[in-house]
């Protein structure tokens, strides 16, 4: 019984560590996206409306944050590695699609 408790604590510690690392990576990717937004807007003749910026500032990090919370949960619940990797990749893919949609909307104003 003692081995199972120790193993569960170790698994919980690893899951929390994975969650913290993924949140830090999400913050780094989001800051890189914000930097790209500021560079891409330099070429605009007229300033885009504020709601265009909110697509990136609110919509971009949300899938990354959700996936960085779900991945440790899946790890604690001992789900298959396929689902964990699929969750990470889907969060990155959805964020990239939001950035692409923002870029397509920006072409209307620039």
C-alpha positions in Angstrom: 0.0 0.0 0.0 2.9 2.4 0.7 4.3 1.9 -2.8 1.0 3.0 -4.4 0.8 6.2 -2.3 4.4 7.1 -3.1 3.7 6.4 -6.8 0.6 8.6 -6.8 2.5 11.4 -5.2 5.2 11.1 -7.7 2.7 11.1 -10.6 0.9 14.2 -9.1 4.3 16.0 -8.8 5.2 15.2 -12.4 1.7 16.3 -13.6 2.0 19.6 -11.8 5.5 20.1 -13.2 4.2 19.4 -16.7 1.3 21.9 -16.2 3.7 24.6 -15.0 6.1 24.1 -17.9 3.2 24.1 -20.4 1.8 27.3 -18.9 5.3 29.0 -19.2 5.5 27.8 -22.8 2.0 29.1 -23.5 3.0 32.5 -22.1 6.1 32.5 -24.3 4.2 31.6 -27.4 1.5 34.2 -26.7 4.1 36.9 -26.2 5.7 35.9 -29.5 2.3 36.2 -31.2 1.7 39.6 -29.7 5.1 40.7 -31.0 4.2 39.4 -34.5 0.9 41.3 -34.3 2.8 44.5 -33.5 5.2 44.0 -36.4 2.4 43.1 -38.9 0.3 46.2 -38.0 3.2 48.5 -39.0 2.2 48.2 -42.7 -1.4 49.3 -42.2 -2.4 52.6 -43.8 -5.4 52.9 -41.5 -5.7 51.6 -38.0 -7.8 48.4 -37.6 -10.6 48.6 -35.0 -10.0 47.3 -31.5 -12.1 44.1 -31.9 -9.5 42.9 -34.4 -6.8 43.1 -31.7 -9.0 41.3 -29.2 -9.1 38.2 -31.4 -5.4 37.7 -30.7 -5.1 39.1 -27.2 -8.0 37.0 -25.9 -8.6 34.2 -28.4 -5.0 33.1 -29.0 -3.9 32.1 -25.5 -7.2 30.5 -24.5 -6.7 27.2 -26.4 -3.1 27.0 -25.1 -4.1 27.6 -21.5 -6.9 25.0 -21.7 -4.7 22.4 -23.2 -2.0 23.1 -20.6 -4.6 22.4 -17.9 -6.1 19.3 -19.5 -2.8 17.6 -20.2 -1.8 17.2 -16.5 -5.4 16.0 -15.8 -5.1 13.4 -18.5 -1.7 12.3 -17.1 -3.0 12.0 -13.6 -6.0 9.9 -14.8 -3.5 7.6 -16.6 -4.9 8.2 -20.1 -3.1 6.9 -23.2 -0.1 9.0 -24.5 -1.9 9.4 -27.8 -4.7 11.5 -26.2 -2.2 13.6 -24.3 -0.2 14.4 -27.4 -3.4 15.0 -29.4 -4.6 17.5 -26.7 -1.3 19.4 -26.9 -1.3 19.5 -30.7 -5.0 20.5 -30.9 -4.4 23.5 -28.6 -1.5 24.6 -30.8 -3.4 24.0 -34.0 -6.5 26.0 -32.8 -4.3 28.9 -31.7 -2.6 28.9 -35.1 -6.0 28.9 -36.8 -7.0 31.9 -34.7 -3.8 33.7 -35.7 -4.6 32.9 -39.4 -8.1 34.2 -39.1 -6.8 37.4 -37.5 -4.3 37.7 -40.4 -7.0 37.3 -43.0 -9.2 39.9 -41.2 -6.2 42.2 -41.1 -5.8 42.1 -44.9 -9.1 43.9 -45.1 -7.7 46.9 -43.2 -4.1 47.0 -44.7 
